[in-house]
Amino acid sequence: MFGWFKPLCPVDAEAKRWIECRLRWLSGQFGQETFTRRALILPTRDFFPDPIDGSFASVRNLLDQVCRYMDVDPDRVELELFKNKNNLWLVNDDGKYLPIGAAGLYDKRHDKTVIHIETSEMSNLIGLVGTMAHEISHLRLMGEERVSGNEYDNELLTDLTAVFHGFGIFLGNLPRNWDSQYSLWPGTTLKRPEYMTLPMFAYAIAHTAWFRGERKPSWYPFLSFDMKPNFKQAIRYLMETHDSTFAPQRMK
């Protein structure tokens, strides 16, 4: 009977293993303090004081801020805007919608990096910042030759890199995974998403709170309605079981 109240991890075993393994890998690449000691970036004027009015200048200014939060010199990055003219909705053989177009694109050229932003994102701070953080993560990974870009978890790792640098609320509140984009985790029969799912974001973000001993952190109100129960499940699981291979030093 009491087993009904046992804390459960919000993600399956393979997603859990992958998140913990990649958080350790990212700690080796960027330093664990980047994840455990920096403040989470929030959609507030404390972090983004300038208005977003849809102009190129305001979007460029926002990109510069995201670059700095991710330890990237803004001068390394050029910004180009594009408009997705494809308004069609397609489905796969299972009748599930296929994503058409992209909110952002990473373009590595021999002498510069170009981030392309779709114009429909320009009035949505959370979506815009999330897109920028994801594309800048490609720069930190592929652009700095930490990965080749051909890894099976390329987009998942890109999402997690943005989370690692403090942008989990922006990406987690608006996850971009599609049911039509699932394959399998290598060597298993468990479904693997192309991009991180809401429960995966919640489990990753919960590690930041766990490392700081915060069951209900100050940034909890900024989580979306759907994210909150997943986060509460994740932080309870970590606090009560300590079952993660990416654990605070005091747990080791």
C-alpha positions in Angstrom: 0.0 0.0 0.0 2.7 2.4 1.0 4.4 1.8 -2.3 1.8 4.0 -3.9 3.6 7.0 -2.4 7.1 6.0 -3.5 8.7 8.9 -5.4 9.0 8.1 -9.1 11.4 9.6 -11.7 9.4 11.6 -14.3 11.4 10.1 -17.2 12.1 6.6 -18.4 15.3 4.7 -17.5 17.2 5.5 -20.7 16.2 9.2 -20.7 17.3 9.3 -17.0 20.6 7.7 -17.8 21.2 10.0 -20.7 20.5 13.2 -18.8 22.8 12.3 -16.0 25.6 11.1 -18.3 25.4 14.2 -20.4 25.3 16.5 -17.4 28.5 15.0 -16.3 30.0 15.4 -19.7 28.9 19.0 -19.9 30.5 19.6 -16.5 33.7 18.4 -17.9 33.4 20.7 -20.9 32.2 23.9 -19.2 32.8 23.4 -15.5 30.2 22.2 -13.1 29.9 25.6 -11.5 28.3 26.8 -14.7 25.3 24.6 -13.9 25.3 24.5 -10.1 26.2 28.0 -9.0 24.9 30.4 -11.6 21.4 31.8 -11.3 18.8 30.4 -13.7 18.0 33.0 -16.4 14.5 34.3 -16.0 12.1 36.2 -18.3 12.4 39.3 -16.2 13.8 42.8 -16.6 16.6 41.9 -14.2 18.0 39.7 -17.0 16.5 41.3 -20.1 15.9 45.0 -19.3 15.4 46.3 -22.8 12.1 46.1 -24.6 11.6 43.8 -27.6 9.7 45.8 -30.2 10.1 43.5 -33.2 12.9 45.6 -34.7 16.1 44.1 -35.9 18.0 46.2 -33.4 16.1 44.9 -30.4 16.5 41.3 -31.5 20.2 41.9 -32.1 20.5 43.4 -28.6 18.7 40.3 -27.1 21.0 38.0 -29.0 24.0 39.8 -27.6 22.7 39.3 -24.0 22.1 35.6 -24.7 25.6 35.2 -26.0 27.1 36.8 -22.9 25.0 34.6 -20.6 26.4 31.6 -22.5 30.0 32.9 -22.4 30.2 33.7 -26.1 31.6 36.9 -27.5 28.7 38.6 -29.4 31.2 39.7 -32.1 31.5 36.0 -33.1 27.9 35.9 -34.1 26.0 37.5 -36.9 22.2 37.7 -37.0 19.9 37.2 -40.0 16.1 37.1 -40.0 14.0 35.0 -42.3 10.3 34.4 -42.9 8.9 30.9 -43.2 6.5 31.0 -46.0 5.4 27.3 -45.7 2.0 27.3 -44.0 1.2 23.6 -44.8 0.7 21.0 -42.1 1.9 17.6 -43.1 1.5 14.3 -41.3 3.4 11.0 -41.3 2.1 7.5 -41.9 0.8 7.4 -38.3 -1.2 10.6 -38.8 1.1 12.6 -36.6 2.0 16.2 -37.5 5.5 16.9 -39.0 7.2 20.1 -38.1 7.6 22.4 -41.1 10.4 25.0 -41.1 12.4 26.0 -38.1 12.3 28.9 -35.5 16.1 29.2 -35.7 19.0 27.9 -37.7 22.7 27.6 -36.9 25.1 28.4 -39.8 28.8 27.8 -39.4 30.9 29.5 -42.1 34.6 29.5 -42.4 35.0 33.0 -41.0 31.9 33.5 -38.8 28.8 32.0 -37.2 25.4 33.1 -38.4 22.2 32.6 -36.3 19.0 32.8 -38.4 15.8 33.7 -36.5 12.3 33.2 -38.0 10.4 36.5 -37.8 7.3 35.0 -36.2 9.5 34.5 -33.0 10.3 38.2 -32.7 7.5 39.2 -30.4 7.7 36.2 -28.0 10.4 36.7 -25.5 10.3 33.2 -24.1 10.3 31.5 -27.5 12.9 34.0 -28.9 15.3 33.5 -26.1 14.9 29.8 -26.1 15.6 29.6 -29.8 18.7 31.8 -29.4 20.0 29.7 -26.5 19.5 26.5 -28.6 21.3 27.9 -31.6 24.2 29.4 -29.5 24.5 25.9 -27.9 25.2 24.6 -31.4 28.1 27.1 -31.5 29.4 26.0 -28.1 29.3 22.4 -29.2 29.9 22.1 -33.0 31.4 25.5 -33.5 34.0 24.8 -30.8 34.5 21.3 -32.1 33.3 19.6 -28.9 31.1 17.3 -31.1 30.8 16.6 -34.8 27.1 17.2 -35.1 26.6 13.6 -36.3 25.9 12.2 -32.9 22.6 10.4 -32.4 21.8 12.8 -29.6 22.9 16.0 -31.3 19.7 18.0 -30.9 19.0 16.6 -27.4 22.5 17.5 -26.3 22.0 21.0 -27.8 18.9 21.5 -25.7 20.7 20.2 -22.6 23.6 22.5 -23.2 21.2 25.5 -23.1 19.7 24.1 -19.9 23.2 23.7 -18.5 23.9 27.4 -19.1 20.8 28.5 -17.3 18.1 28.6 -20.0 16.0 25.6 -18.9 12.9 27.7 -18.1 12.8 29.2 -21.6 13.2 25.9 -23.4 11.3 23.8 -20.9 8.2 26.0 -20.9 8.0 25.7 -24.7 9.4 22.3 -25.6 9.8 21.6 -29.3 9.5 17.9 -29.4 7.0 16.3 -31.8 5.5 12.8 -31.6 6.5 12.2 -35.2 10.1 12.7 -34.4 10.6 9.8 -32.0 13.1 6.9 -32.7 14.6 4.5 -30.2 17.4 4.9 -27.7 20.4 2.9 -29.0 20.2 -0.8 -28.1 16.7 -0.5 -26.5 13.0 -0.6 -27.4 12.4 2.7 -25.5 11.3 5.7 -27.6 13.8 8.5 -27.9 12.7 12.0 -28.8 14.7 14.2 -31.2 14.4 17.1 -28.8 14.1 17.1 -25.0 10.5 16.6 -23.7 8.9 18.5 -20.9 9.6 15.7 -18.3 13.2 15.6 -19.5 13.6 19.4 -19.0 12.0 19.1 -15.6 14.4 16.3 -14.5 17.4 18.3 -15.7 16.3 21.5 -14.1 15.5 19.7 -10.9 19.2 18.8 -10.6 20.0 22.5 -10.2 17.6 22.9 -7.3 18.8 19.6 -5.8 22.5 20.7 -5.9 21.4 23.8 -3.9 19.2 22.0 -1.5 16.1 23.9 -2.8 12.9 21.8 -2.9 10.9 24.8 -4.0 13.3 27.4 -5.5 12.6 31.0 -5.9 12.2 30.6 -9.7 9.5 27.9 -9.3 6.6 30.4 -10.1 8.2 31.0 -13.6 7.6 27.4 -14.6 4.7 26.7 -16.9 1.5 25.1 -15.6 2.5 21.8 -17.3 6.1 22.0 -16.1 5.3 22.5 -12.4 4.0 19.0 -11.6 6.8 17.4 -13.6 9.3 19.5 -11.7 7.7 18.7 -8.3 7.9 15.0 -9.2 11.5 15.3 -10.2 12.7 17.3 -7.2 10.9 15.0 -4.8 12.5 12.0 -6.5 16.0 13.4 -6.2 15.6 14.8 -2.7 14.2 11.5 -1.3 16.1 8.9 -3.2 19.4 10.6 -4.2 19.3 8.3 -7.2 21.3 10.1 -9.8 24.8 9.5 -11.1 25.2 13.3 -11.3 24.9 14.2 -7.6 26.1 16.9 -5.3 29.5 16.4 -3.7 27.9 16.0 -0.3 26.0 12.9 -1.5 29.1 11.1 -2.8 
